Amino acid sequence: MTIDKALARNGSAALAAVWMLVSAGAAGAATPTVLWQTTDAFTGIYSADGSSILVRTSGGDYQMRRSSDGLLQNNVTPTLKFPDAWAFSPNKQYVAITNRNDGISWIQLWAVSSNTLARTINTGAVRSIKSLDISSAGLIQGFERFAYGGGGTVWVHRVSDGGQVAALGPYAQNSSPRAAFSPDGQYLALTDQQGHVVRVLRSSNWSTAFTVGDGAGPFAWAPNSASYWVSGSFTFPTPWKQLNVPAGTVARSILIDESQNYPTAVTPNGSFFLTQSVTTSKIEIRRTSDLGVQVSYPFSNPVYAGVFNPAGTQFTYAVCPASGPCTFYVAQTPAL
């Protein structure tokens, strides 16, 4: 996790302008300043305060590591190794996983400190849950896929006792729905595929704060919850946008050719994207103002861009050679 098309409706002139922006300001090749690395892992999620990061291993276990130096703090080893979705609580207390067995879509909450199953939540979902997120206000959402004429609902439960809080929708119309709470827990952004919008709901009463149409997709919350980014599409074309919350007004807007570079994260101040090159083994930090390259990191093996930490001082990526396991890296964000 795109509103009006006004910026992108100028046909070839707009496209030519974007190509000029992409090629402008290209930076020289650099090498990331690696803080630490761990093998046999591909992705990680930061805690809300940025002090820890939960890394998922290729074998389906979880490691909570200190983000500054990679010190192993806790292991979480659920019985189920390959869930339909997983999440890390902002306060570092739980790892959540979900699966569907015997007609029940359940969510398990594993206590990080003790590596034990804290509780199992049986949801009312009739399809597999494909998106999980835990809010700082103590709620967990499970967004089920839509298939065979059923599903597509967001199921919201309390973390403390598993009690159901709400059943929202149905919103999904395919097998890959996405939803994410704002860092302050006051909003939930989700893909409303039935309404063909990204919908931002208030968690106080689940009313709609605003919607974003024109083929928008969910992208990223700002750490202070004051803005939300949605993706666009170069094909239509519709720009990526940073939206003020709760007004839904546009703060930034940029058309991106996703067939060349695809953003995976944005800095807390909204000024820079972390992007993944589609055509070469390269990740880059690009300006959100004009998509110019600020820093470029080429690699000899396939590389996959990750996320920035909440302070914007670190970023993650994984390198995956043709033979052997992936290596997960945490690097220092350069002066931008």
C-alpha positions as CSV (number, residue, x, y, z in Angstrom):
1,M,0.0,0.0,0.0
2,T,-4.1,6.6,-5.9
3,I,-6.7,9.3,-6.3
4,D,-7.2,11.7,-9.2
5,K,-5.6,11.2,-12.5
6,A,-5.2,14.9,-13.3
7,L,-1.4,14.8,-13.2
8,A,-1.2,11.9,-15.5
9,R,-3.8,12.8,-18.1
10,N,-1.5,14.7,-20.4
11,G,-0.7,11.7,-22.6
12,S,2.7,11.6,-24.2
13,A,3.8,14.8,-22.7
14,A,3.4,13.5,-19.2
15,L,5.2,10.3,-20.1
16,A,8.1,12.1,-21.7
17,A,8.3,14.3,-18.6
18,V,8.5,11.2,-16.4
19,W,11.3,9.7,-18.5
20,M,13.2,12.9,-18.2
21,L,12.8,12.8,-14.4
22,V,13.9,9.1,-14.2
23,S,17.1,9.8,-16.1
24,A,17.9,13.1,-14.4
25,G,20.3,13.3,-11.5
26,A,21.6,9.8,-11.7
27,A,24.1,9.0,-8.9
28,G,27.2,7.0,-9.0
29,A,27.4,3.4,-7.8
30,A,27.8,3.0,-4.0
31,T,28.2,0.2,-1.5
32,P,25.8,-0.1,1.5
33,T,27.2,0.6,4.9
34,V,26.2,-2.8,6.4
35,L,25.5,-2.8,10.2
36,W,24.9,-6.5,10.4
37,Q,23.7,-9.5,8.4
38,T,22.2,-13.0,8.9
39,T,22.1,-15.9,6.6
40,D,19.1,-18.0,5.6
41,A,16.6,-15.2,5.9
42,F,14.8,-12.9,3.4
43,T,12.6,-10.4,5.2
44,G,12.1,-8.6,8.5
45,I,9.6,-6.3,10.3
46,Y,10.7,-3.5,12.7
47,S,9.1,-2.9,16.1
48,A,7.3,0.4,16.5
49,D,10.2,2.0,18.4
50,G,12.7,0.6,15.9
51,S,14.8,-1.1,18.5
52,S,14.2,-4.6,17.3
53,I,13.5,-6.4,14.0
54,L,11.7,-9.7,13.5
55,V,13.4,-11.8,10.9
56,R,11.8,-14.8,9.3
57,T,14.0,-17.7,8.3
58,S,13.6,-19.8,5.2
59,G,12.7,-22.7,7.6
60,G,9.7,-20.8,8.9
61,D,11.0,-19.8,12.3
62,Y,11.3,-16.2,13.6
63,Q,14.2,-14.4,15.2
64,M,13.9,-11.1,17.1
65,R,17.2,-9.3,16.8
66,R,18.4,-5.9,18.1
67,S,18.3,-3.6,15.1
68,S,21.5,-1.8,15.9
69,D,23.9,-4.8,15.8
70,G,21.8,-7.9,15.1
71,L,22.1,-9.4,18.6
72,L,19.7,-12.3,18.9
73,Q,17.1,-11.4,21.5
74,N,14.5,-14.2,21.1
75,N,13.6,-17.2,18.9
76,V,10.0,-18.0,18.1
77,T,9.5,-21.5,16.6
78,P,5.8,-22.2,15.9
79,T,4.7,-25.7,14.9
80,L,3.3,-24.3,11.7
81,K,6.2,-23.2,9.6
82,F,4.6,-21.8,6.5
83,P,1.4,-19.9,7.4
84,D,-0.8,-18.0,5.0
85,A,0.3,-14.7,6.6
86,W,2.3,-13.5,9.6
87,A,2.7,-10.3,11.6
88,F,4.8,-8.8,14.4
89,S,3.1,-6.7,17.2
90,P,4.4,-3.1,17.5
91,N,5.3,-3.7,21.2
92,K,7.4,-6.7,20.4
93,Q,5.2,-9.1,22.5
94,Y,3.7,-11.3,19.8
95,V,4.2,-13.1,16.5
96,A,0.9,-13.8,14.8
97,I,0.4,-16.5,12.2
98,T,-2.7,-17.8,10.4
99,N,-3.9,-20.8,8.5
100,R,-7.1,-22.6,7.6
101,N,-7.9,-26.2,8.8
102,D,-11.1,-28.2,9.0
103,G,-13.2,-25.2,7.8
104,I,-11.8,-22.8,10.4
105,S,-9.5,-19.8,9.6
106,W,-7.6,-19.3,12.8
107,I,-5.0,-16.9,14.1
108,Q,-2.3,-18.0,16.6
109,L,-0.5,-15.5,18.8
110,W,2.9,-16.6,20.0
111,A,4.6,-14.9,22.9
112,V,8.0,-13.7,21.8
113,S,9.5,-13.7,25.4
114,S,8.7,-17.3,26.1
115,N,8.3,-18.9,22.7
116,T,4.9,-20.3,23.7
117,L,1.5,-20.2,22.2
118,A,-0.5,-17.5,24.0
119,R,-3.8,-18.0,22.4
120,T,-5.7,-19.2,19.3
121,I,-8.4,-17.0,17.7
122,N,-11.0,-18.8,15.7
123,T,-12.3,-16.2,13.2
124,G,-15.5,-16.3,11.2
125,A,-13.7,-16.3,7.9
126,V,-14.9,-18.7,5.3
127,R,-11.7,-18.4,3.2
128,S,-8.0,-18.3,4.0
129,I,-6.7,-15.1,5.7
130,K,-4.1,-13.5,3.5
131,S,-3.3,-10.3,5.4
132,L,-2.5,-9.9,9.1
133,D,-1.7,-6.8,11.1
134,I,-1.5,-6.0,14.8
135,S,-2.3,-2.4,16.0
136,S,-0.7,-0.4,18.8
137,A,-4.2,-0.2,20.3
138,G,-4.3,-4.0,20.9
139,L,-6.3,-5.1,17.9
140,I,-5.5,-7.7,15.2
141,Q,-7.0,-7.8,11.8
142,G,-7.2,-10.8,9.5
143,F,-8.3,-10.0,5.9
144,E,-9.6,-13.1,4.1
145,R,-9.3,-13.7,0.4
146,F,-12.4,-13.9,-1.9
147,A,-12.9,-17.1,-3.8
148,Y,-15.8,-19.1,-5.2
149,G,-18.3,-16.4,-4.4
150,G,-17.4,-16.1,-0.7
151,G,-15.0,-14.4,1.7
152,G,-13.4,-11.0,1.4
153,T,-14.2,-9.8,5.0
154,V,-11.8,-8.1,7.4
155,W,-12.1,-9.8,10.8
156,V,-11.0,-7.7,13.8
157,H,-10.3,-9.2,17.2
158,R,-8.8,-8.1,20.5
159,V,-5.3,-9.3,21.2
160,S,-5.9,-9.5,24.9
161,D,-8.6,-12.2,24.9
162,G,-9.3,-13.0,21.2
163,G,-12.8,-11.5,21.4
164,Q,-14.3,-10.3,18.0
165,V,-14.6,-6.6,17.6
166,A,-15.9,-6.2,14.1
167,A,-16.5,-8.0,10.7
168,L,-15.9,-5.4,8.0
169,G,-16.9,-5.6,4.4
170,P,-16.8,-7.8,2.3
171,Y,-14.1,-5.8,0.5
172,A,-11.8,-8.2,-1.3
173,Q,-12.5,-9.7,-4.7
174,N,-9.3,-11.7,-5.2
175,S,-6.9,-13.9,-3.3
176,S,-4.4,-11.1,-2.3
177,P,-6.2,-8.5,-0.1
178,R,-4.1,-6.2,2.0
179,A,-4.8,-4.1,5.1
180,A,-2.6,-2.2,7.6
181,F,-3.3,-0.2,10.8
182,S,-1.8,3.2,11.2
183,P,1.1,3.3,13.7
184,D,-1.1,5.1,16.2
185,G,-3.8,2.5,15.8
186,Q,-6.5,5.1,14.9
187,Y,-7.0,4.1,11.2
188,L,-7.1,1.0,9.1
189,A,-6.1,1.2,5.4
190,L,-7.3,-1.6,3.1
191,T,-8.0,-2.6,-0.5
192,D,-11.6,-2.2,-1.2
193,Q,-11.7,-4.2,-4.5
194,Q,-15.4,-4.2,-4.6
195,G,-15.5,-0.4,-4.5
196,H,-12.3,-0.2,-6.6
197,V,-10.6,2.1,-4.1
198,V,-8.2,2.1,-1.2
199,R,-10.4,2.8,1.9
200,V,-9.1,4.3,5.1
201,L,-11.4,3.5,8.1
202,R,-11.5,5.0,11.6
203,S,-10.8,2.3,14.1
204,S,-13.1,4.1,16.7
205,N,-16.3,3.2,14.8
206,W,-15.1,1.8,11.4
207,S,-16.5,4.7,9.5
208,T,-14.7,5.8,6.3
209,A,-12.3,8.7,6.7
210,F,-11.6,8.8,2.9
211,T,-11.2,6.7,-0.2
212,V,-8.6,6.8,-3.0
213,G,-9.7,5.6,-6.5
214,D,-8.2,5.5,-10.0
215,G,-6.5,2.1,-9.5
216,A,-4.8,3.0,-6.3
217,G,-3.1,0.3,-4.2
218,P,-2.1,0.3,-0.5
219,F,1.6,1.2,0.2
220,A,2.9,2.7,3.4
221,W,1.9,4.7,6.5
222,A,4.1,7.5,7.8
223,P,5.5,6.6,11.3
224,N,3.5,9.6,12.8
225,S,0.3,8.4,11.1
226,A,-0.2,11.9,9.6
227,S,0.0,10.6,6.0
228,Y,-0.5,7.5,4.0
229,W,1.1,6.5,0.6
230,V,-0.8,4.7,-2.1
231,S,0.6,3.2,-5.3
232,G,-0.3,4.1,-8.8
233,S,0.2,2.6,-12.2
234,F,2.3,3.8,-15.1
235,T,0.1,1.9,-17.6
236,F,-3.1,3.8,-17.0
237,P,-1.3,6.2,-16.1
238,T,-2.0,7.2,-12.4
239,P,0.6,8.6,-10.0
240,W,1.7,7.4,-6.6
241,K,0.4,9.7,-3.9
242,Q,1.1,10.8,-0.3
243,L,-2.2,11.7,1.3
244,N,-2.8,13.8,4.4
245,V,-4.8,11.9,7.1
246,P,-7.6,12.2,7.8
247,A,-8.4,14.8,5.1
248,G,-7.3,12.6,2.2
249,T,-5.8,15.6,0.4
250,V,-2.7,15.1,-1.7
251,A,0.7,16.1,-0.3
252,R,2.9,14.6,-3.0
253,S,2.3,13.0,-6.3
254,I,4.7,11.3,-8.7
255,L,4.2,9.0,-11.8
256,I,6.5,6.0,-11.6
257,D,7.3,3.4,-14.3
258,E,7.0,0.2,-12.3
259,S,8.3,-1.8,-15.1
260,Q,11.7,-0.2,-14.5
261,N,11.8,0.6,-10.7
262,Y,9.4,-0.3,-8.0
263,P,9.3,1.4,-4.6
264,T,9.3,-0.9,-1.6
265,A,9.5,1.7,1.2
266,V,9.5,5.5,1.8
267,T,11.4,7.5,4.4
268,P,9.5,8.9,7.4
269,N,9.6,12.4,6.0
270,G,8.2,11.3,2.7
271,S,11.2,12.6,0.7
272,F,12.8,9.4,-0.6
273,F,11.8,6.0,-1.9
274,L,13.7,2.8,-1.5
275,T,13.3,1.2,-4.9
276,Q,13.9,-2.2,-6.5
277,S,15.2,-2.3,-10.1
278,V,13.1,-4.6,-12.2
279,T,15.7,-5.0,-15.0
280,T,19.0,-5.3,-13.1
281,S,20.3,-6.4,-9.7
282,K,20.2,-3.0,-8.1
283,I,18.4,-1.1,-5.4
284,E,18.3,2.7,-5.2
285,I,17.2,5.6,-3.0
286,R,15.2,8.0,-5.2
287,R,13.7,11.4,-4.5
288,T,9.9,11.4,-4.3
289,S,9.9,14.9,-5.8
290,D,11.2,14.0,-9.2
291,L,12.3,10.3,-9.0
292,G,15.9,11.3,-9.4
293,V,18.5,8.8,-8.1
294,Q,20.1,9.9,-4.8
295,V,22.1,6.7,-4.2
296,S,22.5,3.6,-6.3
297,Y,23.6,0.2,-5.0
298,P,24.4,-2.4,-7.7
299,F,24.9,-6.1,-6.9
300,S,26.3,-9.1,-8.7
301,N,23.6,-11.4,-7.3
302,P,19.8,-10.9,-7.3
303,V,18.9,-8.3,-4.6
304,Y,15.6,-7.4,-3.1
305,A,14.9,-4.1,-1.4
306,G,13.2,-4.1,2.0
307,V,12.1,-1.3,4.3
308,F,13.3,1.7,6.3
309,N,13.2,1.7,10.0
310,P,10.8,4.1,11.7
311,A,13.5,6.7,12.2
312,G,14.7,6.4,8.6
313,T,18.3,5.7,9.7
314,Q,18.4,2.1,8.5
315,F,17.2,0.1,5.5
316,T,17.0,-3.6,4.8
317,Y,17.6,-5.8,1.8
318,A,18.3,-9.4,0.9
319,V,20.8,-10.9,-1.5
320,C,19.9,-14.3,-3.0
321,P,22.5,-16.1,-5.1
322,A,21.5,-18.7,-7.6
323,S,22.8,-21.4,-5.3
324,G,22.7,-21.2,-1.5
325,P,20.5,-19.4,1.0
326,C,19.6,-15.7,0.9
327,T,21.4,-13.3,3.3
328,F,19.4,-10.6,5.0
329,Y,21.1,-7.2,5.6
330,V,20.5,-4.2,7.7
331,A,22.4,-1.1,6.4
332,Q,22.8,2.5,7.5
333,T,20.9,5.0,5.5
334,P,23.3,7.5,4.0
335,A,23.1,11.3,4.5
336,L,20.3,12.3,2.1
